[in-house]
Amino acid sequence: MAYDSRLSSVETDELFKAILSLENAEECYRFFEDIMTVNELKAISQRWHVAVLLSQGKTYAEIEAITKASTATISRINKSLSYGAEGYAIALGRVDTDNYGR
């Protein structure tokens, strides 16, 4: 069964097609530097880092110290990991995060 997102739109579909067309990290850097502000990219990167650390069993205090994310942000990501659309879980299952950030 296909996932029916509440965020679905033609524009979002086209954005995702563009992202899926990127072939390597350099192309991702080029695309995301053009489409996002530095602060937007840093915020999304921080959220991903928090999700990785949560999946590794780190505590909120440890994550806050490592990422400088607020406890509200950490809590929101934890809620998404537990009750969200499983997007984090899909990516975490496909990416080697054992040596993340090293």
N, CA, C and O atoms as a GROMACS GRO file, in nm:
protein
  408
    1MET      N    1   0.085  -0.117   0.000
    1MET     CA    2   0.000   0.000   0.000
    1MET      C    3   0.090   0.124   0.000
    1MET      O    4   0.189   0.130   0.073
    2ALA      N    5   0.055   0.221  -0.080
    2ALA     CA    6   0.131   0.345  -0.091
    2ALA      C    7   0.104   0.434   0.030
    2ALA      O    8  -0.005   0.434   0.086
    3TYR      N    9   0.206   0.508   0.067
    3TYR     CA   10   0.192   0.602   0.179
    3TYR      C   11   0.120   0.726   0.132
    3TYR      O   12   0.157   0.783   0.029
    4ASP      N   13   0.019   0.770   0.204
    4ASP     CA   14  -0.059   0.887   0.170
    4ASP      C   15  -0.021   1.000   0.265
    4ASP      O   16  -0.077   1.012   0.374
    5SER      N   17   0.073   1.083   0.223
    5SER     CA   18   0.123   1.191   0.309
    5SER      C   19   0.028   1.310   0.310
    5SER      O   20  -0.031   1.345   0.208
    6ARG      N   21   0.014   1.371   0.426
    6ARG     CA   22  -0.066   1.492   0.436
    6ARG      C   23   0.006   1.610   0.373
    6ARG      O   24  -0.054   1.716   0.354
    7LEU      N   25   0.134   1.593   0.340
    7LEU     CA   26   0.214   1.700   0.279
    7LEU      C   27   0.221   1.688   0.127
    7LEU      O   28   0.287   1.768   0.060
    8SER      N   29   0.153   1.588   0.073
    8SER     CA   30   0.162   1.560  -0.070
    8SER      C   31   0.111   1.677  -0.154
    8SER      O   32   0.005   1.734  -0.129
    9SER      N   33   0.190   1.710  -0.257
    9SER     CA   34   0.151   1.810  -0.356
    9SER      C   35   0.235   1.787  -0.481
    9SER      O   36   0.336   1.717  -0.476
   10VAL      N   37   0.192   1.844  -0.590
   10VAL     CA   38   0.268   1.832  -0.714
   10VAL      C   39   0.407   1.892  -0.696
   10VAL      O   40   0.507   1.834  -0.740
   11GLU      N   41   0.414   2.007  -0.630
   11GLU     CA   42   0.542   2.074  -0.609
   11GLU      C   43   0.637   1.988  -0.524
   11GLU      O   44   0.756   1.980  -0.553
   12THR      N   45   0.584   1.926  -0.420
   12THR     CA   46   0.666   1.840  -0.335
   12THR      C   47   0.710   1.716  -0.411
   12THR      O   48   0.825   1.673  -0.397
   13ASP      N   49   0.622   1.659  -0.489
   13ASP     CA   50   0.660   1.544  -0.572
   13ASP      C   51   0.776   1.580  -0.665
   13ASP      O   52   0.870   1.502  -0.680
   14GLU      N   53   0.768   1.697  -0.726
   14GLU     CA   54   0.874   1.739  -0.818
   14GLU      C   55   1.006   1.764  -0.743
   14GLU      O   56   1.113   1.733  -0.794
   15LEU      N   57   0.998   1.820  -0.623
   15LEU     CA   58   1.118   1.839  -0.542
   15LEU      C   59   1.182   1.704  -0.510
   15LEU      O   60   1.304   1.688  -0.524
   16PHE      N   61   1.102   1.608  -0.468
   16PHE     CA   62   1.156   1.477  -0.433
   16PHE      C   63   1.217   1.407  -0.555
   16PHE      O   64   1.318   1.338  -0.543
   17LYS      N   65   1.156   1.425  -0.672
   17LYS     CA   66   1.215   1.370  -0.794
   17LYS      C   67   1.353   1.430  -0.818
   17LYS      O   68   1.447   1.360  -0.856
   18ALA      N   69   1.366   1.560  -0.796
   18ALA     CA   70   1.495   1.627  -0.814
   18ALA      C   71   1.598   1.572  -0.715
   18ALA      O   72   1.711   1.544  -0.753
   19ILE      N   73   1.558   1.556  -0.590
   19ILE     CA   74   1.649   1.503  -0.488
   19ILE      C   75   1.691   1.361  -0.524
   19ILE      O   76   1.808   1.325  -0.514
   20LEU      N   77   1.596   1.280  -0.567
   20LEU     CA   78   1.626   1.141  -0.602
   20LEU      C   79   1.714   1.130  -0.726
   20LEU      O   80   1.775   1.025  -0.749
   21SER      N   81   1.722   1.236  -0.806
   21SER     CA   82   1.807   1.234  -0.924
   21SER      C   83   1.954   1.257  -0.891
   21SER      O   84   2.041   1.230  -0.974
   22LEU      N   85   1.982   1.307  -0.772
   22LEU     CA   86   2.121   1.336  -0.733
   22LEU      C   87   2.197   1.205  -0.715
   22LEU      O   88   2.144   1.109  -0.660
   23GLU      N   89   2.321   1.203  -0.762
   23GLU     CA   90   2.394   1.076  -0.767
   23GLU      C   91   2.503   1.060  -0.663
   23GLU      O   92   2.551   0.949  -0.642
   24ASN      N   93   2.545   1.168  -0.597
   24ASN     CA   94   2.653   1.154  -0.499
   24ASN      C   95   2.650   1.273  -0.403
   24ASN      O   96   2.572   1.366  -0.419
   25ALA      N   97   2.738   1.267  -0.302
   25ALA     CA   98   2.740   1.372  -0.200
   25ALA      C   99   2.772   1.509  -0.258
   25ALA      O  100   2.714   1.609  -0.215
   26GLU      N  101   2.863   1.514  -0.355
   26GLU     CA  102   2.897   1.644  -0.415
   26GLU      C  103   2.775   1.707  -0.480
   26GLU      O  104   2.750   1.826  -0.464
   27GLU      N  105   2.697   1.627  -0.554
   27GLU     CA  106   2.576   1.680  -0.615
   27GLU      C  107   2.476   1.725  -0.509
   27GLU      O  108   2.406   1.824  -0.528
   28CYS      N  109   2.468   1.652  -0.399
   28CYS     CA  110   2.380   1.693  -0.289
   28CYS      C  111   2.424   1.826  -0.231
   28CYS      O  112   2.343   1.916  -0.210
   29TYR      N  113   2.554   1.839  -0.205
   29TYR     CA  114   2.604   1.968  -0.155
   29TYR      C  115   2.566   2.081  -0.250
   29TYR      O  116   2.516   2.184  -0.206
   30ARG      N  117   2.589   2.062  -0.379
   30ARG     CA  118   2.559   2.167  -0.477
   30ARG      C  119   2.410   2.202  -0.477
   30ARG      O  120   2.374   2.320  -0.475
   31PHE      N  121   2.325   2.101  -0.479
   31PHE     CA  122   2.182   2.124  -0.483
   31PHE      C  123   2.132   2.192  -0.355
   31PHE      O  124   2.061   2.293  -0.361
   32PHE      N  125   2.171   2.137  -0.241
   32PHE     CA  126   2.119   2.191  -0.115
   32PHE      C  127   2.177   2.327  -0.081
   32PHE      O  128   2.110   2.407  -0.015
   33GLU      N  129   2.298   2.357  -0.125
   33GLU     CA  130   2.352   2.492  -0.107
   33GLU      C  131   2.272   2.593  -0.188
   33GLU      O  132   2.258   2.708  -0.147
   34ASP      N  133   2.221   2.550  -0.303
   34ASP     CA  134   2.141   2.640  -0.386
   34ASP      C  135   1.998   2.655  -0.335
   34ASP      O  136   1.941   2.764  -0.341
   35ILE      N  137   1.940   2.547  -0.287
   35ILE     CA  138   1.796   2.549  -0.254
   35ILE      C  139   1.767   2.592  -0.111
   35ILE      O  140   1.655   2.633  -0.081
   36MET      N  141   1.866   2.583  -0.021
   36MET     CA  142   1.843   2.613   0.120
   36MET      C  143   1.939   2.721   0.168
   36MET      O  144   2.045   2.745   0.109
   37THR      N  145   1.900   2.785   0.276
   37THR     CA  146   1.995   2.874   0.342
   37THR      C  147   2.091   2.788   0.424
   37THR      O  148   2.065   2.671   0.450
   38VAL      N  149   2.201   2.848   0.463
   38VAL     CA  150   2.298   2.777   0.547
   38VAL      C  151   2.232   2.731   0.676
   38VAL      O  152   2.252   2.618   0.720
   39ASN      N  153   2.153   2.818   0.737
   39ASN     CA  154   2.087   2.783   0.864
   39ASN      C  155   1.985   2.671   0.847
   39ASN      O  156   1.971   2.587   0.936
   40GLU      N  157   1.913   2.669   0.736
   40GLU     CA  158   1.818   2.560   0.711
   40GLU      C  159   1.890   2.426   0.698
   40GLU      O  160   1.847   2.326   0.755
   41LEU      N  161   2.000   2.425   0.625
   41LEU     CA  162   2.076   2.302   0.608
   41LEU      C  163   2.137   2.256   0.740
   41LEU      O  164   2.137   2.137   0.771
   42LYS      N  165   2.188   2.351   0.818
   42LYS     CA  166   2.243   2.316   0.950
   42LYS      C  167   2.134   2.259   1.041
   42LYS      O  168   2.159   2.163   1.114
   43ALA      N  169   2.014   2.316   1.036
   43ALA     CA  170   1.905   2.268   1.121
   43ALA      C  171   1.864   2.126   1.083
   43ALA      O  172   1.843   2.042   1.170
   44ILE      N  173   1.853   2.100   0.954
   44ILE     CA  174   1.815   1.966   0.910
   44ILE      C  175   1.925   1.866   0.942
   44ILE      O  176   1.897   1.754   0.985
   45SER      N  177   2.049   1.907   0.923
   45SER     CA  178   2.163   1.819   0.955
   45SER      C  179   2.165   1.787   1.104
   45SER      O  180   2.193   1.674   1.143
   46GLN      N  181   2.135   1.887   1.187
   46GLN     CA  182   2.131   1.866   1.331
   46GLN      C  183   2.020   1.767   1.367
   46GLN      O  184   2.040   1.680   1.452
   47ARG      N  185   1.905   1.780   1.304
   47ARG     CA  186   1.794   1.687   1.332
   47ARG      C  187   1.832   1.544   1.297
   47ARG      O  188   1.801   1.451   1.370
   48TRP      N  189   1.900   1.528   1.183
   48TRP     CA  190   1.944   1.393   1.145
   48TRP      C  191   2.043   1.339   1.248
   48TRP      O  192   2.035   1.223   1.287
   49HIS      N  193   2.137   1.424   1.291
   49HIS     CA  194   2.237   1.382   1.391
   49HIS      C  195   2.166   1.339   1.520
   49HIS      O  196   2.203   1.238   1.579
   50VAL      N  197   2.067   1.415   1.563
   50VAL     CA  198   1.990   1.380   1.682
   50VAL      C  199   1.921   1.244   1.662
   50VAL      O  200   1.923   1.160   1.752
   51ALA      N  201   1.861   1.223   1.547
   51ALA     CA  202   1.794   1.095   1.521
   51ALA      C  203   1.893   0.979   1.528
   51ALA      O  204   1.861   0.874   1.584
   52VAL      N  205   2.011   0.997   1.472
   52VAL     CA  206   2.114   0.894   1.478
   52VAL      C  207   2.150   0.864   1.623
   52VAL      O  208   2.156   0.748   1.664
   53LEU      N  209   2.175   0.969   1.700
   53LEU     CA  210   2.216   0.950   1.840
   53LEU      C  211   2.105   0.886   1.922
   53LEU      O  212   2.133   0.802   2.008
   54LEU      N  213   1.980   0.924   1.898
   54LEU     CA  214   1.868   0.860   1.967
   54LEU      C  215   1.862   0.712   1.932
   54LEU      O  216   1.838   0.628   2.018
   55SER      N  217   1.883   0.681   1.805
   55SER     CA  218   1.879   0.540   1.763
   55SER      C  219   1.992   0.459   1.823
   55SER      O  220   1.984   0.337   1.833
   56GLN      N  221   2.099   0.528   1.864
   56GLN     CA  222   2.212   0.462   1.930
   56GLN      C  223   2.195   0.453   2.080
   56GLN      O  224   2.282   0.402   2.150
   57GLY      N  225   2.082   0.503   2.131
   57GLY     CA  226   2.052   0.492   2.273
   57GLY      C  227   2.111   0.600   2.360
   57GLY      O  228   2.116   0.586   2.483
   58LYS      N  229   2.157   0.708   2.300
   58LYS     CA  230   2.212   0.819   2.379
   58LYS      C  231   2.101   0.888   2.457
   58LYS      O  232   1.985   0.889   2.415
   59THR      N  233   2.136   0.946   2.571
   59THR     CA  234   2.040   1.019   2.653
   59THR      C  235   2.021   1.161   2.597
   59THR      O  236   2.102   1.210   2.519
   60TYR      N  237   1.913   1.224   2.640
   60TYR     CA  238   1.889   1.362   2.598
   60TYR      C  239   2.007   1.451   2.637
   60TYR      O  240   2.050   1.535   2.558
   61ALA      N  241   2.060   1.433   2.758
   61ALA     CA  242   2.172   1.516   2.804
   61ALA      C  243   2.295   1.495   2.716
   61ALA      O  244   2.362   1.592   2.680
   62GLU      N  245   2.323   1.372   2.681
   62GLU     CA  246   2.437   1.344   2.592
   62GLU      C  247   2.416   1.408   2.455
   62GLU      O  248   2.508   1.467   2.398
   63ILE      N  249   2.295   1.395   2.402
   63ILE     CA  250   2.265   1.449   2.270
   63ILE      C  251   2.272   1.601   2.271
   63ILE      O  252   2.325   1.661   2.178
   64GLU      N  253   2.220   1.661   2.376
   64GLU     CA  254   2.226   1.807   2.388
   64GLU      C  255   2.370   1.855   2.392
   64GLU      O  256   2.404   1.954   2.328
   65ALA      N  257   2.455   1.784   2.466
   65ALA     CA  258   2.596   1.822   2.475
   65ALA      C  259   2.669   1.805   2.342
   65ALA      O  260   2.753   1.888   2.306
   66ILE      N  261   2.637   1.700   2.269
   66ILE     CA  262   2.704   1.671   2.142
   66ILE      C  263   2.656   1.764   2.031
   66ILE      O  264   2.736   1.817   1.955
   67THR      N  265   2.524   1.783   2.022
   67THR     CA  266   2.466   1.853   1.906
   67THR      C  267   2.428   1.998   1.933
   67THR      O  268   2.410   2.076   1.839
   68LYS      N  269   2.416   2.034   2.058
   68LYS     CA  270   2.367   2.166   2.099
   68LYS      C  271   2.219   2.186   2.064
   68LYS      O  272   2.169   2.299   2.065
   69ALA      N  273   2.150   2.078   2.033
   69ALA     CA  274   2.006   2.084   2.006
   69ALA      C  275   1.932   2.105   2.138
   69ALA      O  276   1.975   2.058   2.243
   70SER      N  277   1.821   2.175   2.132
   70SER     CA  278   1.740   2.195   2.251
   70SER      C  279   1.670   2.064   2.288
   70SER      O  280   1.652   1.976   2.204
   71THR      N  281   1.632   2.054   2.414
   71THR     CA  282   1.559   1.934   2.456
   71THR      C  283   1.425   1.925   2.384
   71THR      O  284   1.374   1.815   2.362
   72ALA      N  285   1.366   2.041   2.347
   72ALA     CA  286   1.241   2.040   2.271
   72ALA      C  287   1.262   1.977   2.134
   72ALA      O  288   1.179   1.898   2.087
   73THR      N  289   1.372   2.011   2.069
   73THR     CA  290   1.404   1.952   1.938
   73THR      C  291   1.428   1.802   1.952
   73THR      O  292   1.377   1.723   1.874
   74ILE      N  293   1.506   1.765   2.053
   74ILE     CA  294   1.535   1.623   2.075
   74ILE      C  295   1.406   1.547   2.101
   74ILE      O  296   1.386   1.438   2.046
   75SER      N  297   1.318   1.603   2.183
   75SER     CA  298   1.191   1.539   2.215
   75SER      C  299   1.104   1.524   2.090
   75SER      O  300   1.042   1.420   2.070
   76ARG      N  301   1.099   1.628   2.007
   76ARG     CA  302   1.019   1.623   1.884
   76ARG      C  303   1.069   1.513   1.791
   76ARG      O  304   0.989   1.441   1.730
   77ILE      N  305   1.202   1.500   1.779
   77ILE     CA  306   1.259   1.396   1.693
   77ILE      C  307   1.232   1.259   1.753
   77ILE      O  308   1.201   1.164   1.680
   78ASN      N  309   1.245   1.247   1.884
   78ASN     CA  310   1.215   1.119   1.950
   78ASN      C  311   1.070   1.079   1.926
   78ASN      O  312   1.041   0.962   1.902
   79LYS      N  313   0.980   1.176   1.932
   79LYS     CA  314   0.838   1.149   1.906
   79LYS      C  315   0.820   1.102   1.761
   79LYS      O  316   0.744   1.009   1.735
   80SER      N  317   0.891   1.165   1.668
   80SER     CA  318   0.883   1.123   1.527
   80SER      C  319   0.937   0.981   1.509
   80SER      O  320   0.882   0.903   1.432
   81LEU      N  321   1.042   0.949   1.580
   81LEU     CA  322   1.098   0.814   1.572
   81LEU      C  323   0.998   0.710   1.623
   81LEU      O  324   0.989   0.600   1.569
   82SER      N  325   0.923   0.746   1.726
   82SER     CA  326   0.829   0.653   1.787
   82SER      C  327   0.692   0.650   1.719
   82SER      O  328   0.632   0.544   1.705
   83TYR      N  329   0.644   0.766   1.677
   83TYR     CA  330   0.506   0.776   1.630
   83TYR      C  331   0.490   0.841   1.494
   83TYR      O  332   0.377   0.864   1.449
   84GLY      N  333   0.600   0.871   1.426
   84GLY     CA  334   0.594   0.943   1.299
   84GLY      C  335   0.566   0.853   1.180
   84GLY      O  336   0.510   0.744   1.193
   85ALA      N  337   0.605   0.902   1.066
   85ALA     CA  338   0.577   0.834   0.939
   85ALA      C  339   0.682   0.729   0.904
   85ALA      O  340   0.680   0.674   0.793
   86GLU      N  341   0.772   0.700   0.995
   86GLU     CA  342   0.877   0.599   0.980
   86GLU      C  343   0.987   0.640   0.883
   86GLU      O  344   1.068   0.556   0.841
   87GLY      N  345   0.992   0.768   0.846
   87GLY     CA  346   1.096   0.815   0.756
   87GLY      C  347   1.234   0.804   0.815
   87GLY      O  348   1.328   0.760   0.748
   88TYR      N  349   1.248   0.844   0.940
   88TYR     CA  350   1.378   0.829   1.006
   88TYR      C  351   1.418   0.682   1.009
   88TYR      O  352   1.533   0.648   0.978
   89ALA      N  353   1.325   0.595   1.045
   89ALA     CA  354   1.355   0.451   1.057
   89ALA      C  355   1.401   0.393   0.923
   89ALA      O  356   1.492   0.311   0.919
   90ILE      N  357   1.338   0.435   0.816
   90ILE     CA  358   1.378   0.386   0.683
   90ILE      C  359   1.522   0.425   0.655
   90ILE      O  360   1.603   0.341   0.617
   91ALA      N  361   1.553   0.553   0.673
   91ALA     CA  362   1.689   0.601   0.645
   91ALA      C  363   1.790   0.540   0.741
   91ALA      O  364   1.900   0.502   0.699
   92LEU      N  365   1.756   0.531   0.868
   92LEU     CA  366   1.848   0.472   0.966
   92LEU      C  367   1.878   0.327   0.933
   92LEU      O  368   1.988   0.278   0.960
   93GLY      N  369   1.781   0.258   0.877
   93GLY     CA  370   1.800   0.119   0.839
   93GLY      C  371   1.888   0.101   0.716
   93GLY      O  372   1.938  -0.008   0.690
   94ARG      N  373   1.905   0.207   0.640
   94ARG     CA  374   1.981   0.198   0.515
   94ARG      C  375   2.119   0.260   0.522
   94ARG      O  376   2.203   0.235   0.435
   95VAL      N  377   2.143   0.341   0.622
   95VAL     CA  378   2.270   0.414   0.633
   95VAL      C  379   2.350   0.357   0.749
   95VAL      O  380   2.297   0.332   0.857
   96ASP      N  381   2.479   0.336   0.725
   96ASP     CA  382   2.568   0.290   0.833
   96ASP      C  383   2.594   0.408   0.926
   96ASP      O  384   2.663   0.503   0.889
   97THR      N  385   2.541   0.401   1.046
   97THR     CA  386   2.558   0.509   1.143
   97THR      C  387   2.648   0.469   1.259
   97THR      O  388   2.660   0.544   1.356
   98ASP      N  389   2.712   0.352   1.251
   98ASP     CA  390   2.796   0.305   1.360
   98ASP      C  391   2.912   0.400   1.391
   98ASP      O  392   2.947   0.418   1.508
   99ASN      N  393   2.970   0.458   1.291
   99ASN     CA  394   3.084   0.549   1.310
   99ASN      C  395   3.044   0.693   1.276
   99ASN      O  396   3.128   0.772   1.232
  100TYR      N  397   2.918   0.726   1.297
  100TYR     CA  398   2.867   0.858   1.259
  100TYR      C  399   2.943   0.968   1.331
  100TYR      O  400   2.964   0.962   1.452
  101GLY      N  401   2.984   1.066   1.255
  101GLY     CA  402   3.049   1.183   1.312
  101GLY      C  403   3.196   1.164   1.345
  101GLY      O  404   3.258   1.252   1.404
  102ARG      N  405   3.252   1.051   1.308
  102ARG     CA  406   3.393   1.028   1.339
  102ARG      C  407   3.479   1.049   1.218
  102ARG      O  408   3.601   1.034   1.225
   0.00000   0.00000   0.00000
